[in-house]
Each structure stands twice: as structure tokens, then as C-alpha cells.
């Protein structure tokens, strides 16, 4: 419906940004509605935080290589400011500033845009529309992690998202494997980097030089695996405390989740390494076969809120609305009837508005048109209308074009309105 003017060299957006037109906006709103309903049913209250934060606050928990992704500027008093890069840090700040310990646990959810600097050459977007939740202050880590994972699975199923997998990992697992190899900090840094890049060939070559038998187990353990018993057998060969403890935690969560008919979507994936330094335990990511990007992720961050004043555990996740929208093959929007009501005589504007109002009272979307349109049918189709109704100048008769059935008929105006009113 809306054409882009690629030849316009003067008026353009900064790189990494885009406009969103009505149809996509409607589809995205439908996605948010489904997500929001699930949040509400579990008792999560929506919060909003400022887009702008002090840079020192945003920098808490952000990895070193993320500092160059901040979009920075200065306040009038010279204080460094940044646009938020995600919602977890602002909500952690909000909790530390505003929430009393007696109010815990709290359940927050959000629908918000986050902003990240990107390479102009790569053309990566700089605005990330997210829907997410944070469960803060629960003393039962297992059950709070299970709760947010069930919510996530319910949302994905509610969106009729097919071919998705939920990868479960743990931040301590890779650290435990590094201790098993007795790596120094330099080697650990290399391992973390290559695991994050999923460069298993480089990892295998590096590990083989240290210990071939251990290298084989390491590589098998960090591959996504749907059969947790295979991972369990490999872990039994390792006596490292962090490996055993983190896997036991993950297996307990896995065993609870599989009782909710979601075993087919679960995989263990210890190659999950998040971009933020604040994660302390469970990590997870949502993959979809339709697209290459991760459409959602989350985990436990027990030490983050302490940096803002209150030492409380927390867990949460975020879904990328753009990628979720892309992953859904076809939106099933429950939309009401839409009509393009056309009349060429401006003197009838009052009566036409009255007719349109009667239709709108029935929940019908009515778009009025007084323009001289060469091809009204094409015009109506471009606007995703179900009916094109052309009113004669005397207002007595209307020509109805059913665009879905490709059927045309003439009818008296009063009878059509009466017919619509009587429809259930």
C-alpha cells in the first residue's frame, strides 16, 4: 500500500531506524496483546522507565565490549547520559530506588524500546522493541525460574509460533569446564569468546592441544541436545563441582517443565553466553527455524539489583517483537469488518457521517472518502477493506462491492443499515 521513495536523497532516516506502517503496527499490537494477557494472568504489573538514564547506571552489568554500543550524550549540567540498552538494568535501578523489602517479591512486565549503537557498514538496527518480565525477590530460585519459563512457553504457543526450541543453559557450566581444564584467565577469556561465537572448530583445535579426551567431552557438552540423559552421562565423567551443581539445577528445572507437555521444545545448550555481565545462573534462548536470530532470551541475575541498593535475587526474560513478528508465518488477526464508504458529493457530508456513525456503533471500521478516485476498488483493496460502498448523490441507493467474495450488488441505503444492525 505504501511505496518507498528510494530515490529521495534529501529526506531520510538515520541508519538503523525505520518507519512502521499501519498493517505491521496492527500485527505487532496483536502480538503485544497476546503477550500482555499472559503477563496479566500471572500477576505481572506493567512498568515504564525513562528512555534516558545516567551512563554510570546503564554501564552497570554491561560487558566491556558493550560500552561502545551505548548511545551517549550530555545533560545540561554536563552529566553523561545514555539511552537504555535493555529494560533489565532500568528495572533493577527502579527496584533499588523505589521498592521496600517488605513489598517483595514483585512481578514487573514491560513493552518498551531499547537503543544500541551499531556499525553503519553492517546496517544493524539501533532500536529494539521488546516485551519482557522480571520476577524480583523470590526466595525460591527454582520455582521462580520455572514460572517465567512456563509463561514464556505459554506465550510462544499462544502466538501459534511453530518450530521453536527453548535452549537451557547455565552461566556456571562453562566456568566449571574451564576449571576442569585448569585454564588460566587468558585461556578462559578465549574459551568464552569462541563459545559465544559458536566456533566449535576453533574450540576443538584449541582444546585438543590441552587434552584430547576432555576436549571430546567438552565439545559434546556444549552442543544443543534434546536428550538430557546423554548430557547426564557425560557430566558423570566430570568431578568438577561447578559443572555438577549447575547441571543438577538445570536438570531439576527440565524435569519440572517436561511435565507440562513441553518436552519437545526443550534442549540443553551450554553454549549460551549472554552479552551482559549481570547474569549469575540459569540462561535461556528461544530459537526459531524460520529465522536465524534469537527471538527471545533471559536468565537469572542475582547480583545486579544489589548495585542499586538492595541485595535481592531476580530472574526474567525479553522477547524481540520485531523478530517474533518475523517468525510468525501468518498473523491470524481477529479484525472486525472494514468498509470504505465513498461519496462524490461533498454536500452530503453530514448525512454520510451519520451513516458511518451508525455502522461504527456496530463496531465496523469505516473510512470515509470524498476524493475523485480513478479506481476505487484497487484503492479499497490497498487499504485492506472488506467492502467498498459507493453512495449515490441522493443517498437513497448504495452500490456494495464485496471485495472478499468479488460480488457486487445495489441496495437501498436504509435497508443496508437495517441489515447491518440486525446482524449478530
Buried (B, 14 or more C-beta within 10 A) or exposed (E): EEEEEEEEEEEEEEBBEEEEEEBBEEBBEBBBEBBBEBBEEBEBEEBEBEEBBEBEBBBBBBEEEBBEBBBEEEEEEEEBBBBBBBBBBBBBBBBBEEBEEEEBBBBBBBBBEBBBBBEEEEEEBBBBBBBBBBBBBBEEBEEBBBBBBBBBBBBBBEBEBEEBBBBBBBBBBBBBBBBBBEBEEEBBEBBBBBBBEEEBEEBBEBBBEEBEEBBBBBBEBBBBBEEBEBBEEBBEEBEBEBBBBBBEBBBEBBEBBBEEEBEEBBBBBBBBBBBBBBBBBBBBBBBBEBEEEBBBBBBBBBBBBEBBEBEBBBBBBBBBBBBBBBBBEEBEEEEEBBBBBBBBEEEBEEEBBEBBEBBEEBEBBBEBBBEEBEEBBEBBBEBBBBBBBBBBEEBEBBBBBEBEEEEEEEBEBEEBBEEBEEEE
